[in-house]
Amino acid sequence: MKIKPRQYINFFLLIVSGLFISYTVQAQENSGAEGQDEIKTALYELLGPSAATIEIIESPMKGVYQVDLGDRVLFVSKVGNHLLLGDVFDTQRRVNLADEIKQEKALAVVGEIEESDMIVFAPEETKRTITVYTDVDCGYCRKLHKGVPTLVEKGVKVRYLWFPRSGINTPSYDKAVSIWCAEDQLAAMDDAKLNNKIVNASCNPNPVADQYASGQRVGVRGTPTIVVDDGSIIGGYLPAKDLLARLGLVSEPIANAATQ
């Protein structure tokens, strides 16, 4: 079976149900540093040059390695002449280890960013904190922002980080810079999100490019992406009442999130 370079991320090894995918490699099972080298070689053959920056470390399971792909974590085991790629589940704690590692990584990445480099809508008393990767031109981000007053009223601190989906030095990037460089950042954010009004401005340094890079490390694929203070990640928009329910601040039905 020939797998395209990025297609592998759509496959999962479901340990509890016995489903798996395999890719033939010319190597024998090994362990330790030599085993890691053989797995990295096999992944290079499978994925091409994109595998050069892959980080491989030992996992809690003997003979299984943890592979950090930057925006995703997979587990790899070499059995005979087969390479198994996928997720691993802790059946005692009933958690997906890949999701757990991704959440820990998201908290660590966001924790590296000073709050002074974020645009923050803060309540008088903070009960929960969410950090939102946002794009000025994202419709769902605008819908989320309409609910910010409700979130703040209920004790949620909303911290914005920039993730212009079109990339650096694009119109969306320039709009983000303009908002950051505004004399009143909160008012500028409101005007941009609620009234589609932006006053061009520039300043150096600004944190937009660094925050975009941090979003790539977290694995942001669409906006809004919400990193909750407990490490959980909400990939998309939720109405304020549903977000408050997800945060345990109200008892309401929870909707599915949506991204752009």
C-alpha positions in Angstrom: 0.0 0.0 0.0 1.5 3.3 -1.0 0.8 6.2 1.4 1.1 9.8 0.3 3.4 12.0 2.5 0.7 13.6 4.6 -1.9 10.9 4.3 -0.7 8.9 7.3 -2.3 11.4 9.7 -5.7 10.1 8.7 -4.9 6.6 10.0 -5.2 5.4 13.6 -4.0 2.4 15.4 -6.9 1.6 17.8 -5.3 -0.6 20.4 -8.5 -1.5 22.2 -10.3 -2.7 19.1 -7.3 -4.3 17.3 -7.5 -2.2 14.1 -4.2 -1.2 12.6 -2.4 -0.1 9.4 1.1 -1.2 8.4 3.8 -0.1 6.0 6.6 -2.5 4.9 10.1 -1.5 5.8 13.4 -3.4 5.4 14.4 -3.6 9.1 14.2 -5.9 12.1 12.7 -5.1 15.5 15.1 -3.4 17.8 15.1 -1.2 20.9 16.9 1.8 22.3 18.7 4.4 20.2 19.3 1.9 17.4 15.6 1.2 17.2 14.8 4.9 17.1 17.3 5.3 14.3 15.7 2.5 12.3 12.2 3.9 12.8 13.4 7.4 11.8 14.9 5.9 8.6 11.7 4.0 7.9 9.6 7.2 8.4 11.9 9.1 6.1 11.3 6.5 3.4 7.6 6.8 4.1 7.2 10.5 4.4 10.2 12.0 2.6 12.2 15.1 3.8 9.3 16.2 6.1 10.5 13.4 8.5 13.8 15.1 9.0 12.5 17.2 12.0 10.5 14.4 13.6 11.3 13.9 17.3 11.3 10.3 18.5 11.4 9.4 22.2 10.5 6.3 24.2 6.9 6.0 25.3 5.5 4.4 28.5 5.0 1.2 26.5 8.0 -1.1 25.9 9.0 -1.3 22.2 6.7 1.6 21.3 8.1 5.1 20.5 6.4 8.5 20.7 6.7 10.5 17.6 6.2 14.3 17.7 5.2 15.5 14.3 4.8 19.1 15.4 1.1 19.4 14.9 0.3 15.8 16.0 1.6 13.0 18.2 1.6 9.4 17.0 3.0 6.2 18.4 5.2 3.9 16.4 6.2 0.3 16.8 8.3 -1.9 14.5 7.2 -5.5 14.5 9.2 -7.7 12.2 9.1 -5.9 8.8 6.1 -3.8 9.6 5.8 -0.2 10.9 2.6 0.4 13.0 1.5 4.0 13.2 -1.4 5.3 15.4 -2.8 6.3 18.7 -2.4 4.5 22.0 -5.1 4.3 24.7 -4.6 3.9 28.4 -7.4 1.5 29.2 -7.2 2.0 33.0 -7.5 5.8 32.8 -9.5 5.6 29.6 -7.6 8.4 27.9 -6.0 8.7 24.5 -2.3 9.3 25.3 -1.8 11.3 22.1 -4.5 13.7 23.0 -3.1 14.0 26.5 0.4 14.8 25.2 -1.0 17.3 22.8 -2.9 19.0 25.6 0.3 19.2 27.7 2.2 20.6 24.8 -0.5 23.2 24.1 -0.3 24.4 27.7 3.4 24.5 27.6 3.5 26.5 24.3 0.8 29.0 25.5 2.6 29.2 28.9 5.7 30.5 27.1 3.8 33.6 26.0 3.6 36.6 28.3 0.1 37.7 29.0 1.3 41.3 28.2 1.8 40.1 24.6 -1.9 39.0 24.4 -5.1 41.0 24.0 -7.0 40.2 27.1 -10.6 40.7 28.1 -10.6 40.1 31.8 -13.4 39.8 34.4 -13.2 41.3 37.9 -12.9 37.8 39.3 -11.4 35.1 37.1 -12.9 31.7 37.4 -11.6 30.1 34.2 -9.2 31.2 31.5 -9.3 30.5 27.8 -6.6 31.4 25.2 -8.0 31.8 21.7 -6.0 31.6 18.5 -7.9 34.0 16.2 -8.0 35.5 12.7 -9.4 38.9 11.9 -11.1 37.6 8.8 -12.6 34.5 10.4 -16.4 34.6 10.5 -16.7 32.1 13.4 -14.1 34.2 15.3 -16.4 37.2 15.0 -19.3 35.1 16.3 -17.2 34.0 19.2 -16.2 37.6 20.0 -19.9 38.6 20.2 -20.1 36.3 23.2 -17.1 37.7 25.0 -19.1 40.1 27.2 -21.2 37.1 28.4 -18.1 35.0 29.0 -16.4 37.9 31.0 -19.6 38.5 33.0 -19.5 34.8 34.1 -15.8 35.0 35.1 -14.0 33.8 32.0 -10.8 35.6 31.1 -10.5 35.6 27.3 -6.9 35.9 26.0 -6.4 36.4 22.3 -3.4 35.2 20.3 -3.0 35.8 16.6 -3.2 33.1 13.9 -3.7 34.8 10.5 -4.6 31.7 8.4 -3.3 33.2 5.2 0.1 33.5 6.7 2.7 36.1 7.4 2.8 39.4 5.4 -0.8 38.9 4.1 -3.8 41.3 4.5 -5.0 39.3 7.5 -1.6 39.5 9.1 -1.5 43.3 8.5 -4.9 43.7 10.1 -3.7 41.8 13.2 -0.7 44.1 13.4 -2.9 47.1 13.1 -5.1 46.0 16.0 -2.1 45.1 18.2 -0.5 48.5 17.5 -3.7 50.5 18.2 -3.6 52.9 21.2 -6.7 51.1 22.6 -6.3 47.4 21.7 -9.6 46.2 23.2 -11.6 48.9 21.4 -9.7 48.1 18.2 -10.5 44.4 18.6 -14.2 45.2 19.1 -14.2 47.4 16.1 -12.5 44.8 13.9 -14.6 41.9 15.1 -18.0 43.6 15.5 -18.0 46.4 13.0 -15.4 45.3 10.4 -13.5 48.6 11.0 -9.8 48.6 11.2 -7.5 51.7 11.3 -4.1 50.8 9.7 -1.2 51.0 12.0 2.2 49.4 12.4 4.8 49.0 15.1 7.9 47.1 15.8 8.3 44.8 17.5 4.9 43.1 17.5 4.1 39.5 18.5 1.9 38.5 15.6 4.5 36.4 13.7 5.7 34.6 16.9 2.1 33.8 17.9 1.4 32.4 14.5 4.4 30.2 14.9 3.2 29.1 18.3 -0.2 28.2 16.8 1.6 25.9 14.3 3.4 24.2 17.2 0.1 23.7 19.0 -1.4 22.2 15.8 -3.9 24.9 15.0 -5.7 23.9 11.8 -8.6 26.4 11.8 -9.8 29.4 13.8 -10.9 29.9 16.4 -8.9 27.3 18.3 -9.4 27.5 22.1 -6.8 26.3 24.6 -8.6 25.9 28.0 -6.7 26.4 31.2 -6.9 22.6 32.0 -5.1 21.9 28.7 -8.2 20.7 26.8 -8.5 22.1 23.2 -11.7 23.2 21.6 -11.2 23.2 17.8 -13.8 25.8 16.8 -16.6 28.1 17.7 -19.1 27.5 20.4 -21.9 29.9 21.5 -21.1 31.5 24.8 -23.7 29.4 26.7 -22.2 26.2 25.3 -18.7 27.3 26.0 -19.7 28.2 29.6 -21.2 24.7 30.0 -17.9 23.2 28.6 -16.1 25.2 31.3 -18.4 23.9 34.0 -19.8 27.4 34.8 -23.4 26.8 33.7 -25.6 23.7 33.1 -26.6 23.9 29.4 -26.5 21.5 26.4 -23.2 21.6 24.6 -23.1 22.2 20.8 -20.5 21.0 18.4 -17.7 23.4 17.7 -17.1 24.9 14.2 -14.0 26.4 12.6 -13.0 28.3 9.5 
